[in-house]
Amino acid sequence: MDFFTSLDISSSAMSAERTRMNLISSNLANANSTRSVDGGGPYKRKDAVFTATPLAGSFSNAMNQANRGLARVDVTGIVEDSTSPRIQYDPTHPDADAKGYVSLPNVNVIEEMADMISATRTYEANVTAAQAAKSMALKTLELGR
Amino acid sequence: MVIKGLQSGYGIGQAFPASGGKGAKPASIAEGTGKFLGELVNKVNDLQMNADKEIQKLSTGESKGLHEVMLAMEKSGVSFQFLTQVRNKALDAYQEIMRMQV
């Protein structure tokens, strides 16, 4: 049934937003992490790359004029923010360098909060789209009553 | 005068051909409709089994996609309602015929 298509697209978007939300949680949790496990300096802010992928489906689905141009969203990569770390003077910090400066992660908490609102709202929009698709299908079934 | 039997008549069997494709006419209404309903039931059953599998995956921790489970459940729910509607229609038609004065 074709209303499944819109549910599948909404599902892909919800997965993508969930990945983004995970990354935001990670960024916020590590906003003050001055070490990495591999020994390479402070934590680096991470961001997801979203790609619009043409809807893969059966051959007849691909040939269907109405389904042409439809795209789901996929997370095709997680990139590290390469901006320089925040430098703070704190000689008592165990990770301070010889001059007493500490490299803190390049995470801006306010920016992360704004990203979080964006991720939440986008997720909600996709939930609403899925609900609308479902209620359209149910309304159609009411035709028979 | 030959009164043609119901076998070659028009009815649900033609509205819902058993095997897609315009040339392939079902052998009889009963067979065609039965096959169609059977396929529909199978499809809805598949969707429900899929929803069950998703629930199991979520509760065992194999999958963490809550929305995937909800959407699988919605899909099976809507398909089941569609099946119920088709069944109601078919039953209505049958009862209509049985009520007919001979």
gemmi code that builds the backbone of each chain (N, CA, C; Angstrom):
import gemmi

chains = {
    "A": [
        ("MET", (0.834, -1.201, 0.000), (0.000, 0.000, 0.000), (0.868, 1.250, 0.000)),
        ("ASP", (0.429, 2.263, -0.684), (1.346, 3.374, -0.931), (1.528, 4.303, 0.255)),
        ("PHE", (0.582, 4.290, 1.181), (0.794, 5.205, 2.308), (1.952, 4.728, 3.171)),
        ("PHE", (2.368, 3.476, 2.950), (3.558, 2.976, 3.636), (4.796, 3.762, 3.216)),
        ("THR", (4.792, 4.227, 1.969), (5.957, 4.978, 1.481), (6.233, 6.179, 2.359)),
        ("SER", (5.174, 6.951, 2.646), (5.406, 8.153, 3.445), (5.796, 7.774, 4.865)),
        ("LEU", (5.260, 6.647, 5.358), (5.669, 6.202, 6.699), (7.147, 5.837, 6.700)),
        ("ASP", (7.603, 5.179, 5.615), (9.018, 4.782, 5.543), (9.924, 6.009, 5.494)),
        ("ILE", (9.493, 7.014, 4.723), (10.309, 8.230, 4.632), (10.379, 8.916, 5.997)),
        ("SER", (9.214, 9.026, 6.664), (9.208, 9.634, 7.995), (10.095, 8.844, 8.946)),
        ("SER", (10.053, 7.523, 8.803), (10.871, 6.671, 9.676), (12.354, 6.963, 9.482)),
        ("SER", (12.771, 7.124, 8.217), (14.192, 7.400, 7.975), (14.584, 8.733, 8.597)),
        ("ALA", (13.683, 9.714, 8.499), (13.991, 11.024, 9.074), (14.080, 10.947, 10.595)),
        ("MET", (13.189, 10.136, 11.194), (13.234, 10.008, 12.656), (14.534, 9.350, 13.090)),
        ("SER", (14.986, 8.341, 12.334), (16.277, 7.706, 12.642), (17.402, 8.732, 12.560)),
        ("ALA", (17.347, 9.554, 11.499), (18.409, 10.545, 11.301), (18.426, 11.541, 12.455)),
        ("GLU", (17.237, 12.017, 12.836), (17.179, 13.010, 13.918), (17.628, 12.402, 15.237)),
        ("ARG", (17.355, 11.110, 15.388), (17.783, 10.436, 16.618), (19.316, 10.369, 16.678)),
        ("THR", (19.930, 10.088, 15.533), (21.398, 10.086, 15.473), (21.936, 11.460, 15.837)),
        ("ARG", (21.278, 12.483, 15.290), (21.717, 13.852, 15.568), (21.586, 14.155, 17.058)),
        ("MET", (20.451, 13.703, 17.633), (20.221, 13.924, 19.071), (21.292, 13.211, 19.889)),
        ("ASN", (21.688, 12.006, 19.479), (22.749, 11.279, 20.185), (24.043, 12.078, 20.156)),
        ("LEU", (24.339, 12.665, 18.990), (25.575, 13.441, 18.867), (25.526, 14.681, 19.749)),
        ("ILE", (24.336, 15.323, 19.809), (24.209, 16.512, 20.651), (24.417, 16.122, 22.118)),
        ("SER", (23.822, 14.987, 22.516), (24.029, 14.503, 23.896), (25.501, 14.288, 24.161)),
        ("SER", (26.172, 13.668, 23.187), (27.604, 13.407, 23.335), (28.386, 14.712, 23.470)),
        ("ASN", (28.040, 15.697, 22.629), (28.738, 16.981, 22.688), (28.528, 17.665, 24.032)),
        ("LEU", (27.257, 17.644, 24.511), (26.967, 18.311, 25.782), (27.646, 17.598, 26.941)),
        ("ALA", (27.630, 16.254, 26.877), (28.224, 15.490, 27.977), (29.724, 15.725, 28.063)),
        ("ASN", (30.335, 15.949, 26.888), (31.786, 16.109, 26.864), (32.221, 17.560, 26.709)),
        ("ALA", (31.334, 18.479, 27.106), (31.655, 19.896, 26.939), (32.878, 20.290, 27.747)),
        ("ASN", (33.244, 19.485, 28.753), (34.400, 19.823, 29.578), (35.441, 18.722, 29.607)),
        ("SER", (35.372, 17.778, 28.665), (36.340, 16.675, 28.660), (37.654, 17.141, 28.052)),
        ("THR", (38.673, 17.163, 28.856), (39.965, 17.658, 28.357), (40.838, 16.545, 27.801)),
        ("ARG", (40.400, 15.298, 27.969), (41.210, 14.181, 27.452), (40.366, 13.283, 26.564)),
        ("SER", (41.020, 12.608, 25.627), (40.380, 11.550, 24.852), (41.050, 10.237, 25.228)),
        ("VAL", (40.348, 9.137, 24.979), (40.901, 7.828, 25.341), (42.193, 7.564, 24.574)),
        ("ASP", (42.209, 8.007, 23.294), (43.414, 7.759, 22.487), (44.546, 8.749, 22.804)),
        ("GLY", (44.348, 9.583, 23.802), (45.405, 10.493, 24.222), (45.522, 11.748, 23.387)),
        ("GLY", (44.593, 11.931, 22.474), (44.699, 13.067, 21.557), (43.914, 14.283, 22.007)),
        ("GLY", (44.358, 14.953, 22.981), (43.807, 16.246, 23.370), (42.345, 16.226, 23.775)),
        ("PRO", (41.718, 17.415, 23.791), (40.330, 17.496, 24.252), (39.352, 16.889, 23.244)),
        ("TYR", (38.132, 16.656, 23.730), (37.045, 16.142, 22.876), (36.763, 17.129, 21.755)),
        ("LYS", (36.423, 16.592, 20.573), (36.061, 17.476, 19.456), (34.577, 17.349, 19.167)),
        ("ARG", (33.949, 18.480, 18.954), (32.513, 18.500, 18.668), (32.212, 17.689, 17.418)),
        ("LYS", (31.109, 16.899, 17.456), (30.754, 16.051, 16.322), (29.414, 16.465, 15.732)),
        ("ASP", (29.300, 16.264, 14.433), (28.074, 16.637, 13.740), (27.756, 15.569, 12.694)),
        ("ALA", (26.467, 15.387, 12.416), (26.058, 14.377, 11.440), (25.881, 15.008, 10.064)),
        ("VAL", (26.162, 14.219, 9.033), (25.941, 14.678, 7.654), (24.734, 13.923, 7.114)),
        ("PHE", (23.720, 14.663, 6.720), (22.506, 14.051, 6.179), (22.569, 14.068, 4.656)),
        ("THR", (22.140, 12.969, 4.049), (22.101, 12.892, 2.592), (20.709, 12.457, 2.148)),
        ("ALA", (20.190, 13.131, 1.148), (18.906, 12.729, 0.562), (19.171, 11.582, -0.412)),
        ("THR", (18.630, 10.384, -0.088), (18.851, 9.225, -0.948), (17.566, 8.919, -1.693)),
        ("PRO", (17.643, 8.749, -3.018), (16.427, 8.385, -3.751), (15.834, 7.096, -3.175)),
        ("LEU", (14.528, 7.085, -3.126), (13.826, 5.967, -2.519), (14.100, 4.684, -3.291)),
        ("ALA", (14.794, 3.759, -2.654), (15.041, 2.464, -3.295), (13.830, 1.581, -3.069)),
        ("GLY", (13.428, 0.917, -4.110), (12.272, 0.052, -3.956), (12.205, -0.937, -5.084)),
        ("SER", (11.047, -1.492, -5.285), (10.878, -2.442, -6.369), (10.959, -1.703, -7.709)),
        ("PHE", (11.092, -2.474, -8.775), (11.208, -1.863, -10.102), (9.949, -1.072, -10.436)),
        ("SER", (8.786, -1.656, -10.155), (7.539, -0.977, -10.488), (7.410, 0.307, -9.674)),
        ("ASN", (7.961, 0.270, -8.465), (7.935, 1.458, -7.621), (8.782, 2.559, -8.244)),
        ("ALA", (9.944, 2.150, -8.788), (10.841, 3.127, -9.401), (10.237, 3.694, -10.678)),
        ("MET", (9.452, 2.871, -11.385), (8.861, 3.317, -12.637), (7.626, 4.172, -12.402)),
        ("ASN", (7.082, 4.102, -11.213), (5.859, 4.830, -10.912), (6.124, 6.339, -10.927)),
        ("GLN", (5.399, 7.027, -11.779), (5.615, 8.468, -11.937), (5.452, 9.196, -10.607)),
        ("ALA", (4.478, 8.758, -9.817), (4.169, 9.479, -8.577), (5.279, 9.340, -7.550)),
        ("ASN", (6.085, 8.265, -7.673), (7.127, 8.047, -6.678), (8.479, 8.589, -7.117)),
        ("ARG", (8.523, 9.182, -8.303), (9.803, 9.679, -8.791), (10.183, 10.942, -8.023)),
        ("GLY", (11.435, 11.044, -7.688), (11.892, 12.234, -6.979), (11.767, 12.130, -5.475)),
        ("LEU", (11.101, 11.080, -4.994), (11.001, 10.922, -3.546), (12.366, 10.530, -2.989)),
        ("ALA", (12.678, 11.059, -1.839), (13.976, 10.736, -1.243), (13.821, 10.556, 0.253)),
        ("ARG", (14.508, 9.548, 0.759), (14.582, 9.387, 2.203), (15.859, 10.072, 2.674)),
        ("VAL", (16.040, 10.181, 3.966), (17.255, 10.831, 4.460), (18.097, 9.789, 5.180)),
        ("ASP", (19.384, 9.812, 4.879), (20.307, 8.877, 5.517), (21.451, 9.646, 6.162)),
        ("VAL", (21.933, 9.125, 7.275), (23.126, 9.704, 7.886), (24.321, 9.054, 7.205)),
        ("THR", (25.055, 9.835, 6.405), (26.143, 9.236, 5.634), (27.496, 9.477, 6.273)),
        ("GLY", (27.511, 10.199, 7.364), (28.807, 10.387, 7.994), (28.706, 11.207, 9.258)),
        ("ILE", (29.670, 11.014, 10.131), (29.761, 11.828, 11.339), (31.105, 12.537, 11.271)),
        ("VAL", (31.056, 13.855, 11.211), (32.305, 14.612, 11.039), (32.671, 15.319, 12.345)),
        ("GLU", (33.960, 15.501, 12.530), (34.448, 16.220, 13.707), (34.624, 17.682, 13.349)),
        ("ASP", (34.197, 18.535, 14.247), (34.379, 19.973, 14.064), (35.860, 20.290, 14.263)),
        ("SER", (36.474, 20.924, 13.233), (37.929, 21.113, 13.297), (38.320, 22.480, 13.851)),
        ("THR", (37.349, 23.235, 14.341), (37.732, 24.537, 14.923), (38.625, 24.320, 16.142)),
        ("SER", (39.432, 25.309, 16.422), (40.433, 25.141, 17.494), (39.749, 25.064, 18.863)),
        ("PRO", (40.388, 24.386, 19.807), (39.779, 24.243, 21.138), (39.760, 25.571, 21.895)),
        ("ARG", (38.881, 25.647, 22.872), (38.838, 26.840, 23.739), (40.061, 26.791, 24.651)),
        ("ILE", (40.744, 27.914, 24.790), (41.919, 27.967, 25.667), (41.556, 28.763, 26.914)),
        ("GLN", (41.837, 28.151, 28.061), (41.484, 28.823, 29.310), (42.692, 28.790, 30.242)),
        ("TYR", (42.898, 29.873, 30.961), (44.028, 29.916, 31.896), (43.592, 29.294, 33.215)),
        ("ASP", (44.210, 28.186, 33.578), (43.872, 27.501, 34.831), (45.068, 26.644, 35.246)),
        ("PRO", (46.065, 27.244, 35.886), (47.304, 26.517, 36.206), (47.100, 25.320, 37.127)),
        ("THR", (45.988, 25.294, 37.877), (45.774, 24.178, 38.810), (45.221, 22.949, 38.097)),
        ("HIS", (44.784, 23.102, 36.853), (44.172, 21.972, 36.122), (45.227, 20.921, 35.771)),
        ("PRO", (44.927, 19.647, 35.975), (45.927, 18.611, 35.686), (46.358, 18.579, 34.217)),
        ("ASP", (45.503, 19.065, 33.292), (45.872, 19.028, 31.879), (46.410, 20.366, 31.383)),
        ("ALA", (46.753, 21.247, 32.298), (47.289, 22.549, 31.882), (48.685, 22.378, 31.299)),
        ("ASP", (49.015, 23.201, 30.283), (50.352, 23.105, 29.688), (51.352, 23.893, 30.556)),
        ("ALA", (52.592, 24.008, 30.075), (53.660, 24.621, 30.875), (53.320, 26.059, 31.276)),
        ("LYS", (52.572, 26.762, 30.403), (52.240, 28.156, 30.707), (50.958, 28.281, 31.536)),
        ("GLY", (50.319, 27.138, 31.835), (49.119, 27.177, 32.665), (47.823, 27.281, 31.884)),
        ("TYR", (47.876, 27.054, 30.581), (46.649, 27.128, 29.773), (46.090, 25.719, 29.524)),
        ("VAL", (44.760, 25.602, 29.578), (44.082, 24.321, 29.344), (43.318, 24.391, 28.024)),
        ("SER", (43.404, 23.317, 27.214), (42.602, 23.235, 25.987), (41.280, 22.546, 26.318)),
        ("LEU", (40.205, 23.275, 26.150), (38.879, 22.704, 26.403), (38.193, 22.390, 25.077)),
        ("PRO", (37.233, 21.467, 25.061), (36.558, 21.099, 23.797), (35.952, 22.304, 23.092)),
        ("ASN", (35.874, 22.217, 21.760), (35.290, 23.313, 20.990), (33.767, 23.212, 20.962)),
        ("VAL", (33.184, 22.850, 22.089), (31.727, 22.719, 22.190), (31.161, 23.994, 22.782)),
        ("ASN", (30.219, 24.582, 22.063), (29.514, 25.749, 22.583), (28.145, 25.270, 23.066)),
        ("VAL", (27.946, 25.329, 24.373), (26.726, 24.742, 24.957), (25.475, 25.411, 24.405)),
        ("ILE", (25.533, 26.710, 24.185), (24.348, 27.430, 23.696), (24.013, 26.966, 22.275)),
        ("GLU", (25.054, 26.798, 21.477), (24.860, 26.309, 20.108), (24.220, 24.916, 20.133)),
        ("GLU", (24.706, 24.081, 21.056), (24.162, 22.719, 21.165), (22.693, 22.762, 21.565)),
        ("MET", (22.333, 23.686, 22.453), (20.928, 23.801, 22.859), (20.063, 24.183, 21.666)),
        ("ALA", (20.556, 25.105, 20.853), (19.798, 25.521, 19.663), (19.653, 24.343, 18.699)),
        ("ASP", (20.745, 23.566, 18.528), (20.693, 22.372, 17.676), (19.686, 21.366, 18.214)),
        ("MET", (19.648, 21.280, 19.547), (18.752, 20.318, 20.182), (17.301, 20.685, 19.902)),
        ("ILE", (16.985, 21.978, 20.022), (15.615, 22.426, 19.721), (15.286, 22.084, 18.276)),
        ("SER", (16.241, 22.348, 17.379), (16.019, 22.062, 15.956), (15.761, 20.571, 15.740)),
        ("ALA", (16.584, 19.710, 16.385), (16.416, 18.262, 16.221), (15.065, 17.806, 16.756)),
        ("THR", (14.690, 18.335, 17.939), (13.411, 17.946, 18.546), (12.238, 18.342, 17.666)),
        ("ARG", (12.294, 19.590, 17.179), (11.178, 20.077, 16.355), (11.084, 19.303, 15.046)),
        ("THR", (12.236, 19.003, 14.446), (12.208, 18.244, 13.190), (11.630, 16.864, 13.427)),
        ("TYR", (12.032, 16.252, 14.538), (11.498, 14.929, 14.878), (9.986, 15.012, 15.019)),
        ("GLU", (9.536, 16.034, 15.766), (8.091, 16.195, 15.974), (7.372, 16.388, 14.644)),
        ("ALA", (7.979, 17.171, 13.750), (7.355, 17.401, 12.443), (7.193, 16.089, 11.699)),
        ("ASN", (8.207, 15.210, 11.806), (8.123, 13.928, 11.110), (7.105, 12.997, 11.745)),
        ("VAL", (6.998, 13.072, 13.081), (5.957, 12.279, 13.750), (4.584, 12.747, 13.277)),
        ("THR", (4.414, 14.075, 13.182), (3.129, 14.617, 12.726), (2.837, 14.179, 11.291)),
        ("ALA", (3.879, 14.173, 10.444), (3.676, 13.736, 9.056), (3.230, 12.278, 9.016)),
        ("ALA", (3.853, 11.439, 9.851), (3.470, 10.020, 9.892), (2.035, 9.874, 10.383)),
        ("GLN", (1.686, 10.679, 11.408), (0.312, 10.617, 11.925), (-0.690, 11.042, 10.862)),
        ("ALA", (-0.326, 12.094, 10.107), (-1.230, 12.577, 9.066), (-1.430, 11.514, 7.994)),
        ("ALA", (-0.321, 10.841, 7.608), (-0.424, 9.786, 6.590), (-1.346, 8.679, 7.087)),
        ("LYS", (-1.192, 8.339, 8.373), (-2.012, 7.278, 8.946), (-3.479, 7.690, 8.992)),
        ("SER", (-3.740, 8.925, 9.416), (-5.145, 9.311, 9.524), (-5.780, 9.454, 8.146)),
        ("MET", (-4.957, 9.788, 7.122), (-5.505, 9.806, 5.762), (-5.938, 8.403, 5.358)),
        ("ALA", (-5.092, 7.414, 5.665), (-5.432, 6.030, 5.321), (-6.698, 5.592, 6.061)),
        ("LEU", (-6.779, 5.958, 7.346), (-7.954, 5.545, 8.122), (-9.218, 6.229, 7.621)),
        ("LYS", (-9.068, 7.511, 7.216), (-10.224, 8.236, 6.664), (-10.716, 7.537, 5.401)),
        ("THR", (-9.762, 7.051, 4.593), (-10.144, 6.349, 3.362), (-10.928, 5.101, 3.689)),
        ("LEU", (-10.525, 4.407, 4.759), (-11.250, 3.191, 5.131), (-12.677, 3.514, 5.568)),
        ("GLU", (-12.870, 4.747, 6.064), (-14.213, 5.124, 6.492), (-15.175, 5.223, 5.317)),
        ("LEU", (-14.618, 5.320, 4.103), (-15.462, 5.351, 2.907), (-16.390, 4.151, 2.862)),
        ("GLY", (-15.892, 3.019, 3.326), (-16.660, 1.788, 3.221), (-17.741, 1.648, 4.266)),
        ("ARG", (-17.719, 2.503, 5.275), (-18.693, 2.347, 6.357), (-20.040, 2.905, 6.002)),
    ],
    "B": [
        ("MET", (-33.377, -21.616, -23.680), (-32.563, -20.487, -23.221), (-31.570, -20.967, -22.180)),
        ("VAL", (-30.358, -20.513, -22.344), (-29.337, -20.935, -21.391), (-29.075, -19.810, -20.397)),
        ("ILE", (-29.309, -20.124, -19.163), (-28.963, -19.124, -18.140), (-27.541, -19.409, -17.684)),
        ("LYS", (-26.708, -18.437, -17.921), (-25.308, -18.643, -17.547), (-25.161, -18.667, -16.033)),
        ("GLY", (-24.334, -19.543, -15.580), (-24.114, -19.665, -14.132), (-23.336, -18.487, -13.600)),
        ("LEU", (-23.269, -18.439, -12.342), (-22.553, -17.345, -11.690), (-21.061, -17.375, -12.008)),
        ("GLN", (-20.591, -18.565, -12.444), (-19.147, -18.723, -12.670), (-18.577, -17.674, -13.611)),
        ("SER", (-19.341, -17.382, -14.674), (-18.766, -16.479, -15.666), (-19.296, -15.061, -15.509)),
        ("GLY", (-19.987, -14.809, -14.426), (-20.582, -13.493, -14.237), (-19.558, -12.460, -13.787)),
        ("TYR", (-20.080, -11.320, -13.481), (-19.188, -10.262, -12.997), (-19.446, -10.074, -11.515)),
        ("GLY", (-18.437, -9.847, -10.808), (-18.627, -9.657, -9.372), (-17.335, -9.286, -8.704)),
        ("ILE", (-17.238, -9.642, -7.447), (-16.039, -9.274, -6.684), (-14.812, -9.867, -7.336)),
        ("GLY", (-15.002, -11.081, -7.930), (-13.859, -11.752, -8.538), (-13.181, -10.903, -9.601)),
        ("GLN", (-13.998, -10.122, -10.316), (-13.384, -9.306, -11.352), (-12.816, -8.013, -10.790)),
        ("ALA", (-13.479, -7.490, -9.757), (-12.978, -6.269, -9.147), (-11.627, -6.524, -8.502)),
        ("PHE", (-11.444, -7.701, -7.951), (-10.189, -8.048, -7.280), (-9.606, -9.285, -7.923)),
        ("PRO", (-8.990, -9.158, -9.112), (-8.445, -10.364, -9.750), (-7.370, -11.001, -8.881)),
        ("ALA", (-7.383, -12.337, -8.899), (-6.462, -13.057, -8.018), (-5.020, -12.766, -8.373)),
        ("SER", (-4.698, -12.892, -9.665), (-3.327, -12.584, -10.068), (-3.399, -11.346, -10.948)),
        ("GLY", (-2.676, -10.309, -10.565), (-2.708, -9.019, -11.276), (-2.620, -9.225, -12.772)),
        ("GLY", (-2.584, -8.380, -13.638), (-2.530, -8.720, -15.059), (-3.926, -8.833, -15.603)),
        ("LYS", (-4.201, -8.109, -16.658), (-5.578, -7.994, -17.113), (-6.041, -9.251, -17.830)),
        ("GLY", (-5.113, -9.932, -18.530), (-5.521, -11.090, -19.320), (-5.955, -12.265, -18.469)),
        ("ALA", (-5.347, -12.401, -17.298), (-5.587, -13.589, -16.489), (-6.901, -13.460, -15.735)),
        ("LYS", (-7.934, -14.123, -16.239), (-9.223, -14.105, -15.537), (-9.285, -15.291, -14.592)),
        ("PRO", (-9.807, -15.065, -13.415), (-9.916, -16.199, -12.501), (-10.870, -17.250, -13.055)),
        ("ALA", (-10.618, -18.499, -12.685), (-11.428, -19.595, -13.196), (-12.883, -19.430, -12.759)),
        ("SER", (-13.087, -19.046, -11.523), (-14.441, -18.809, -11.054), (-14.414, -17.715, -10.005)),
        ("ILE", (-15.603, -17.158, -9.737), (-15.652, -16.059, -8.767), (-15.154, -16.538, -7.411)),
        ("ALA", (-15.647, -17.690, -7.037), (-15.308, -18.199, -5.702), (-13.804, -18.381, -5.581)),
        ("GLU", (-13.214, -18.988, -6.634), (-11.777, -19.250, -6.565), (-10.988, -17.953, -6.530)),
        ("GLY", (-11.366, -17.012, -7.446), (-10.632, -15.751, -7.541), (-10.719, -14.958, -6.260)),
        ("THR", (-11.950, -14.814, -5.739), (-12.116, -14.029, -4.524), (-11.414, -14.690, -3.359)),
        ("GLY", (-11.535, -16.022, -3.305), (-10.879, -16.747, -2.216), (-9.382, -16.532, -2.243)),
        ("LYS", (-8.838, -16.594, -3.455), (-7.392, -16.425, -3.597), (-6.976, -15.022, -3.183)),
        ("PHE", (-7.810, -14.044, -3.640), (-7.500, -12.654, -3.305), (-7.517, -12.452, -1.795)),
        ("LEU", (-8.587, -12.955, -1.158), (-8.694, -12.785, 0.296), (-7.547, -13.493, 0.999)),
        ("GLY", (-7.203, -14.678, 0.458), (-6.097, -15.422, 1.053), (-4.804, -14.644, 0.996)),
        ("GLU", (-4.549, -14.043, -0.166), (-3.322, -13.255, -0.314), (-3.320, -12.059, 0.620)),
        ("LEU", (-4.515, -11.428, 0.728), (-4.627, -10.255, 1.601), (-4.346, -10.648, 3.043)),
        ("VAL", (-4.973, -11.770, 3.460), (-4.765, -12.234, 4.839), (-3.287, -12.531, 5.069)),
        ("ASN", (-2.662, -13.163, 4.083), (-1.237, -13.480, 4.216), (-0.401, -12.227, 4.374)),
        ("LYS", (-0.736, -11.206, 3.579), (0.037, -9.973, 3.616), (-0.106, -9.289, 4.969)),
        ("VAL", (-1.365, -9.219, 5.450), (-1.605, -8.586, 6.747), (-0.905, -9.382, 7.846)),
        ("ASN", (-0.945, -10.709, 7.698), (-0.273, -11.556, 8.684), (1.228, -11.290, 8.694)),
        ("ASP", (1.801, -11.143, 7.486), (3.235, -10.825, 7.389), (3.557, -9.538, 8.137)),
        ("LEU", (2.692, -8.526, 7.926), (2.950, -7.225, 8.562), (2.863, -7.346, 10.079)),
        ("GLN", (1.900, -8.179, 10.550), (1.769, -8.337, 12.000), (2.951, -9.096, 12.570)),
        ("MET", (3.423, -10.106, 11.804), (4.602, -10.843, 12.276), (5.811, -9.929, 12.319)),
        ("ASN", (5.880, -9.031, 11.320), (6.975, -8.059, 11.288), (6.926, -7.158, 12.521)),
        ("ALA", (5.697, -6.700, 12.866), (5.542, -5.856, 14.052), (5.961, -6.629, 15.298)),
        ("ASP", (5.555, -7.897, 15.373), (5.949, -8.746, 16.519), (7.456, -8.832, 16.626)),
        ("LYS", (8.092, -9.039, 15.457), (9.556, -9.174, 15.449), (10.215, -7.889, 15.947)),
        ("GLU", (9.653, -6.757, 15.493), (10.225, -5.461, 15.907), (10.098, -5.285, 17.419)),
        ("ILE", (8.920, -5.659, 17.958), (8.707, -5.530, 19.411), (9.717, -6.396, 20.147)),
        ("GLN", (9.906, -7.627, 19.628), (10.849, -8.542, 20.270), (12.266, -7.970, 20.226)),
        ("LYS", (12.622, -7.418, 19.052), (13.969, -6.847, 18.908), (14.178, -5.705, 19.887)),
        ("LEU", (13.110, -4.892, 20.052), (13.239, -3.747, 20.956), (13.387, -4.219, 22.396)),
        ("SER", (12.583, -5.218, 22.776), (12.613, -5.634, 24.188), (13.855, -6.451, 24.507)),
        ("THR", (14.472, -7.073, 23.509), (15.715, -7.793, 23.795), (16.931, -6.881, 23.644)),
        ("GLY", (16.692, -5.653, 23.222), (17.797, -4.716, 23.113), (18.560, -4.815, 21.809)),
        ("GLU", (18.086, -5.678, 20.899), (18.793, -5.821, 19.625), (18.657, -4.549, 18.783)),
        ("SER", (17.445, -3.968, 18.841), (17.218, -2.732, 18.098), (16.850, -1.632, 19.086)),
        ("LYS", (17.201, -0.406, 18.765), (16.860, 0.688, 19.682), (15.929, 1.690, 19.020)),
        ("GLY", (15.379, 1.309, 17.854), (14.510, 2.237, 17.139), (13.070, 2.143, 17.588)),
        ("LEU", (12.727, 2.987, 18.564), (11.363, 2.976, 19.093), (10.361, 3.336, 17.999)),
        ("HIS", (10.721, 4.314, 17.174), (9.782, 4.767, 16.148), (9.550, 3.688, 15.098)),
        ("GLU", (10.602, 2.862, 14.846), (10.419, 1.791, 13.865), (9.357, 0.803, 14.346)),
        ("VAL", (9.397, 0.510, 15.658), (8.405, -0.408, 16.225), (7.013, 0.187, 16.122)),
        ("MET", (6.902, 1.468, 16.506), (5.588, 2.108, 16.471), (5.040, 2.127, 15.041)),
        ("LEU", (5.921, 2.442, 14.077), (5.450, 2.520, 12.689), (5.081, 1.132, 12.171)),
        ("ALA", (5.841, 0.093, 12.566), (5.496, -1.274, 12.148), (4.130, -1.654, 12.715)),
        ("MET", (3.894, -1.247, 13.978), (2.601, -1.552, 14.596), (1.475, -0.808, 13.899)),
        ("GLU", (1.727, 0.465, 13.556), (0.704, 1.246, 12.849), (0.386, 0.620, 11.491)),
        ("LYS", (1.455, 0.197, 10.793), (1.260, -0.420, 9.479), (0.373, -1.648, 9.602)),
        ("SER", (0.696, -2.506, 10.575), (-0.103, -3.728, 10.711), (-1.517, -3.386, 11.151)),
        ("GLY", (-1.645, -2.352, 12.002), (-2.978, -1.959, 12.472), (-3.860, -1.477, 11.339)),
        ("VAL", (-3.319, -0.577, 10.517), (-4.111, -0.024, 9.412), (-4.443, -1.121, 8.400)),
        ("SER", (-3.462, -1.999, 8.120), (-3.724, -3.078, 7.166), (-4.807, -4.008, 7.699)),
        ("PHE", (-4.773, -4.248, 9.004), (-5.794, -5.129, 9.564), (-7.172, -4.491, 9.449)),
        ("GLN", (-7.225, -3.180, 9.694), (-8.525, -2.504, 9.545), (-9.010, -2.587, 8.109)),
        ("PHE", (-8.064, -2.480, 7.164), (-8.426, -2.607, 5.754), (-8.982, -3.997, 5.478)),
        ("LEU", (-8.322, -5.006, 6.032), (-8.792, -6.386, 5.860), (-10.198, -6.557, 6.424)),
        ("THR", (-10.426, -5.969, 7.608), (-11.753, -6.061, 8.217), (-12.805, -5.417, 7.326)),
        ("GLN", (-12.450, -4.259, 6.752), (-13.400, -3.581, 5.870), (-13.730, -4.434, 4.655)),
        ("VAL", (-12.703, -5.048, 4.061), (-12.929, -5.899, 2.887), (-13.820, -7.069, 3.266)),
        ("ARG", (-13.530, -7.661, 4.408), (-14.326, -8.800, 4.886), (-15.774, -8.383, 5.111)),
        ("ASN", (-15.971, -7.208, 5.750), (-17.327, -6.727, 5.985), (-18.069, -6.542, 4.674)),
        ("LYS", (-17.381, -5.942, 3.680), (-18.011, -5.702, 2.380), (-18.411, -7.034, 1.741)),
        ("ALA", (-17.483, -7.987, 1.755), (-17.760, -9.280, 1.128), (-18.936, -9.964, 1.815)),
        ("LEU", (-18.947, -9.881, 3.142), (-20.015, -10.530, 3.905), (-21.353, -9.846, 3.637)),
        ("ASP", (-21.311, -8.508, 3.535), (-22.527, -7.757, 3.219), (-23.087, -8.215, 1.880)),
        ("ALA", (-22.189, -8.345, 0.895), (-22.629, -8.762, -0.431), (-23.249, -10.150, -0.376)),
        ("TYR", (-22.604, -11.054, 0.359), (-23.115, -12.414, 0.491), (-24.499, -12.405, 1.121)),
        ("GLN", (-24.631, -11.632, 2.215), (-25.915, -11.608, 2.910), (-27.003, -10.997, 2.048)),
        ("GLU", (-26.601, -9.984, 1.263), (-27.545, -9.355, 0.344), (-28.095, -10.395, -0.623)),
        ("ILE", (-27.211, -11.238, -1.131), (-27.628, -12.271, -2.080), (-28.513, -13.292, -1.383)),
        ("MET", (-28.156, -13.682, -0.171), (-28.925, -14.701, 0.543), (-30.323, -14.203, 0.904)),
        ("ARG", (-30.455, -12.878, 1.056), (-31.761, -12.307, 1.397), (-32.681, -12.233, 0.190)),
        ("MET", (-32.113, -12.437, -0.989), (-32.880, -12.272, -2.219), (-34.019, -13.284, -2.312)),
        ("GLN", (-35.200, -12.813, -2.716), (-36.346, -13.701, -2.890), (-36.145, -14.540, -4.145)),
        ("VAL", (-36.361, -15.835, -4.023), (-36.221, -16.676, -5.210), (-37.603, -16.964, -5.770)),
    ],
}
model = gemmi.Model(1)
for chain_id, residues in chains.items():
    chain = gemmi.Chain(chain_id)
    for i, (resn, *xyz) in enumerate(residues, 1):
        res = gemmi.Residue()
        res.name, res.seqid = resn, gemmi.SeqId(i, " ")
        for name, pos in zip(("N", "CA", "C"), xyz):
            atom = gemmi.Atom()
            atom.name, atom.element = name, gemmi.Element(name[0])
            atom.pos, atom.b_iso = gemmi.Position(*pos), 0.0
            res.add_atom(atom)
        chain.add_residue(res)
    model.add_chain(chain)
structure = gemmi.Structure()
structure.add_model(model)
structure.setup_entities()
